Amino acid sequence: MVSIADVAARAGVSPTTVSHALSGKRKVSDEVRLRVHSAMDELGYVPSRSAQSLASGKTRIVGLIVPDISNEFFAELTRGAELAAVEHGYNVILCTTGFDHEREINYLTMIRSRAVDGLVYAAGAPPSTSELGAILGDLPYVLVDEEVPGSPAPSFVSDNAAGGRVVAEHLLSLGHRRSVVLAAEGDLVSSVQRVAGFCDAWEEATGSRPAVREGAFTVSGGRRAIEHEVASIVGGEVTAVFAVNDLMALGAIDELDRAGISIPTDVSVVGFDDITAGHFARPRLTTVRQDVAGLGTRAVEALVSLLDGPPAPPRRTVLPVTLTVRDSTAPIRRGKEQ
């Protein structure tokens, strides 16, 4: 096995000089650096990651915690984050928490104890700000997709409230006046903001706030949440459904189809995220599109900025969203207006 001493002998310098040439921590002449790298190439020497870490004080590894990699949204976010990390010379350790609080705590603790330079954190069942600070200590981290209230870390999120509002405006423009919202269980900030944006706009237009049903951020969660509204939809008391993510919307559509309810003839359904499955659903899903890969990319770039020096990233960055209208929404049928 070729050693750093072999490289030093071939280049005619000391092993210490080779280390300085590789780490950049001390200046060496361009001529010496060229001799060292030529010797490395000739001998086929590859510096070990651990040796480089000791020399530079960095591992060039970042952690990425997401709730559910099987959800296309988080797969796309991960793709954007990983591409940005590689571009900046970092590798990624990926952890998925399944929206489970204890699992999330365990992964946060594990990431802190491992030799990583920083963390990109998409919270699914986050600890409190004080708990998060106690776990991560001085490890640099950036929040993405979900905010943790009170955290001092930079965050990159979509404009969730505006997304909820634009859904309400779309359904209202189609004549709907009786709706229900399918929200995420717990107090995830993104869900709370989407529900608030929708309900505030709805109340401004109609004078009443929609009912809110909670379920998991999954297809089965959407099925279970809409079960409580099947009778109301059949009776014409509800004509529109807003689900705060696409998986819940697709689950609701499946459950309503089983009940013999036609979409959008009997009820309009809107989701949030614009995952690929919604493009191919029947009917194709009207939804709010987020720049998911952009969230991941921007979060990693902010973390790199924290790690490699100024300029510091902004405290909170909000990315715009857009409504994509497809086939799951339609004007209310005559005779169903209130």
C-alpha positions, 0 to 999 in steps of 0.5 A, a space after each residue: 500500500 502506498 503511504 504518504 512517506 512514499 509520496 514524500 520520497 518520490 516528490 523529494 520533500 518531507 511527509 509534513 510538506 506533503 500533508 501541508 500540500 494536501 490540506 492547504 492549512 499551510 502555504 507551499 509553493 506551486 512548484 512543490 504542490 505540483 511535484 506532490 500531486 505528480 508523485 501521487 498520480 505516479 504512485 496511485 496514492 489516494 488520501 484517506 478520508 480520515 487523514 484528510 478529516 484530521 488535517 482539515 478539521 472537516 469530514 465533508 459529510 452532512 446529515 439529511 433527516 427526512 420523514 419518509 423517503 417512499 413519499 415522492 415529495 421527500 425523494 425529490 427533496 433528497 435528490 435536490 439536496 444530494 446533488 447540491 452536496 456533491 457539487 460542493 464536495 460533500 457526501 450525505 448520510 440519509 435518515 428517515 424517521 417515519 413521522 415518529 417522534 422517538 425515531 426522530 430523536 434517536 436519529 438527531 442524537 446519532 447524527 450529533 454523535 457521528 463525525 458530520 459537519 452539519 445537518 439538513 433537517 426536514 422535521 416530521 415529528 420534531 422535538 421542542 426548540 430547547 430539546 433540539 438545541 440540547 441534542 444538536 449542541 453547536 452542530 450547524 443545521 438548516 431546516 427545510 420544508 418544516 419549521 421548528 418554532 423558535 429555532 434560530 436555524 435558517 429555514 427554507 419553506 414553501 409559501 404554505 399559507 398562500 397555497 391554502 388561500 389560492 386553493 380556496 379562491 379556486 374552489 370559490 370561483 367554481 361556485 363551491 360554498 361548502 368544503 372540508 379540509 383534510 389536515 395532518 395530525 399533530 401540529 406540523 407548521 406546514 399543515 397548520 399554515 395551509 389550513 389557516 390560509 384556506 380557512 381564512 380565505 373561505 371565511 372571508 368569502 362565505 362567513 363560515 369556516 370549513 370543518 377540519 378532519 385530521 389524518 396521517 400524511 399518507 394515502 391511508 390517512 386520507 382515506 380515514 379522514 374522508 370517511 367521516 364526510 362521505 354521508 355529507 358529500 352524498 347529501 350535498 352538504 359538502 361539495 369540495 375537499 382540500 387535502 394538505 398533501 397529495 397522498 391524502 388527496 389520492 387516498 380521499 379520492 380512492 375512498 370516495 370512489 369506493 363509495 360511488 361518489 364521482 369526482 369532480 361531478 359530485 365533489 371537487 378535490 384538491 391536493 398539495 405538492 404536485 407529486 407525479 402520482 397525481 398526474 396519472 390519477 383518474 381524475 388527474 389531481 388539481 394541486 399546489 406545486 412546490 419547488 421541491 428540489 429547489 428546497 433541498 438545493 437551497 437548504 444544502 447551499 445555506 448549510 455550506 455557507 454556514 460551514 465554509 464561512 460568510 456570507 451567512 444565509 438568511 434567517 427564513 426563505 419562503 419559496 413561491 407556490 403555484 396552483 396546477 388545475 387538472 381534472 379533479 375540480 369542476 364548477 358546482 352542479 346546478 341545484 347544489 348551490 347554497 
